[in-house]
Amino acid sequence: MDPFALVFYAIVCGLLSLAGPRLGAPMIRLGIGAMVGIVAAIAMPAARVTLGL
């Protein structure tokens, strides 16, 4: 797993989550977005292999 990709997705998704006011306070949204980014970065290599990319 590339640590740069993991951090990149966590930052991007964390910042994008700030646009979702239904999730609560900004820090909670930031945390949820960061977790989504981490999951996406971890799942990406498996998805690439599955899709043959």
Residue pairs with C-beta under 8 A, 6 or more apart in sequence:
1 41
1 42
1 45
2 41
5 41
5 44
6 37
6 38
6 41
6 42
8 37
8 41
9 37
9 38
9 40
9 41
10 33
10 34
10 35
10 37
10 38
10 41
11 34
11 37
12 37
13 33
13 34
13 36
13 37
13 40
14 30
14 31
14 33
14 34
14 37
15 30
15 33
16 33
17 23
17 29
17 30
17 32
17 33
17 34
17 36
18 26
18 29
18 30
18 33
20 29
20 33
21 29
23 29
23 32
